[in-house]
Amino acid sequence: MRFLPRSIALLGAALLGAAAFAQPYPNKPIKGIVPFAAGSATDQIGRAFAAKMSETLGQPIVIENKAGVNGMLGADAVAKAAPDGYTILFGTNSTNAALKSLMKKLPYDQDTAFVPVGYQGSVPLIVAVNNDVPARTLREFVDLAKAKPGHVTFASASTSQLVSSEMLASMAGVQMTNVPYKSGPAAMTDLIGGQVMMFSADFAVTLPQVKAGKIRGLAVTSTKRSAAIPELPTVNEALGLKDYELIAYFAVFAPAGTPPEVVARLNQAINHAAQSPDIQERFAAIGFATEPGTPEALAQRSQRESAKWAKAIRDAKIEPQ
């Protein structure tokens, strides 16, 4: 009889554990890994979505920045996480489209390591230069690069930044020297300071500095001018090209094997956030366009984008690292 209270306590604990396990998803905080540095566009947009998603899910999404190797370190952490819906990736075209073409070997299979959850939206990039660079237009900048092959330097801290610049150099017929950085904000600091001459980066990083007069914007990388800064021409307009386009996009992924019902719940929260006037108004100034959709639509987009980025990287003659 003296063992009875302890047995009852153990039984009660087991029943409580089973009840907790049976609770609908989510029943504890979710970790959202941002594979780029704090202050980057991925970070800003990821944190805003996480806050709105938390309202829908009833549990907080705790952001963890895990930057490095064009987003590979953060993506790898999610690829190896338990497929239970409690670790998600705020991914980009870098992590889920281009990396397999940029790297000789990834520590995971980009095509099979993740399940697509939901699309967040996209932003164009601005080609910008240090104020001391003697070029007022993109055409003048290209002429400067042609006059001094390899003399012009450009910063890059992500796949979109690297490929957009290398594509520009390839299509314009110039040689530029890449200076890699661990984060967009760090690259921007050096652009303002004159340590590098050019930086092609998303609006979240570049537009505030262009508006403040700290750097000079030359063109946008989309096929249409941006309402956020309509005075800037597109690269195609500035250089008389037809096929230049490179935009950054953002989407949520989970480890492969995550249950479909969990993916559906997360997708619902992402779409609700994407439709939020708060998010739309907050990021309109950086050219961010939301586009709610299904996990299946994101899967199809990922396939198209992987092929597109593979071609862009080949055409720009970027050697896998």
Residue, then its C-alpha position, 0 to 999 in steps of 0.5 A: m500500500r505504501f507504493l500506491p501514492r507513488s504509482i498513482a502519481l506516475l500514472g497521473a504524469a503519464l496521462l498528463g503527458a499523453a494529453a499534452f501530446a494529443q493537444p492540437y498543433p501547436n502547443k508550444p513555441i515554434k523556432g523560426i530560423v532566419p538564415f541571414a543576419a539581423g537587419s537584413a530584408t529576410d530578417q525584417i520580413g521574417r520577424a513581421f510574419a512571425a509576429k502575425m503568424s503567432e496571433t493566428l497559431g496561438q503560440p509565439i514564433v521565436i526568431e533565431n538568426k543563423a547567418g553564413v554561406n549565403g544562407m546555407l548554415g541556417a537552411d542546414a539547421v532546419a533540414k536536420a531538425a525534427p519534422d514536427g512543425y516546431t522548427i521552420l525556415f524563413g527561406t529565400n531564393s538563396t536557400n531554396a533555389a540557387l544554393k545547389s548551383l552555387m555550391k559544389k556540395l551541400p550538407y543536405d539535398q536541397d530538393t528533398a530536405f524541405v517541404p514547402v509551406g507558404y510563399q511570403g512575397s518578393v522585392p526587387l533590388i537596387v543597383a547602388v554606388n558609393n557617392d564618390v564613384p564618378a558615375r551618375t547613371l548605370r551606363e556611366f558606371v558600365d563605361l567606367a568598368k569597361a575602361k578599367p577591367g577588374h578595378v570596379t569592386f562590388a559587395s555581396a552577402s547573399t545569392s541574389q546580391l552576387v548573381s545580380s551583380e555577376m549577371l549585370a557584368s556578364m550582360a554588360g560585357v564588363q569585369m568587376t571584382n567581388v568582395p564577399y560579406k557575411s551580412g547585407p548591413a555590413a556590406m552597406t556600411d562599407l559601401i557608404g564608407g567607400q571600401v567597395m564601389m557598388f552594391s546590388a541589394d534588396f530595397a530594405v537594405t538600400l532604399p533608406q540609404v538612397k533616400a538619405g543621400k548616403i549612396r546613389g541609386l542607379a537602377v532597379t533589377s525588376t522588369k518594371r520600375s518600382a512605385a517605391i522609387p519610380e525615378l530609377p530606371t530598370v537595368n533594361e532601360a538603363l542599358g538597352l537590354k531586354d532580358y535582365e531581371l532578378i528579384a529576391y523572394f521569401a518563403v517558409f519551409a519546414p523539414a521534410g516529413t512534417p505532417p500535412e496537417v501541420v503544413a496546412r496550419l502553418n500555411q493558413a497562418i502565413n496567408h493570413a499574415a500576407q493579407s494583413p494590412d499592417i504587413q502590406e503597408r509596412f513593407a510597401a516602401i521597400g517594394f515588397a509584394t505579398e502573394p498568398g498561396t498553397p504549399e503546392a504552388l510554392a513547390q511549383r515555384s521552387q522548381r521554376e526558380s531553381a531552373k531559372w537561377a541555375k541558368a543565371i549562374r551558368d550565364a554569369k559564369i559563376e563557378p561553384q564554391 
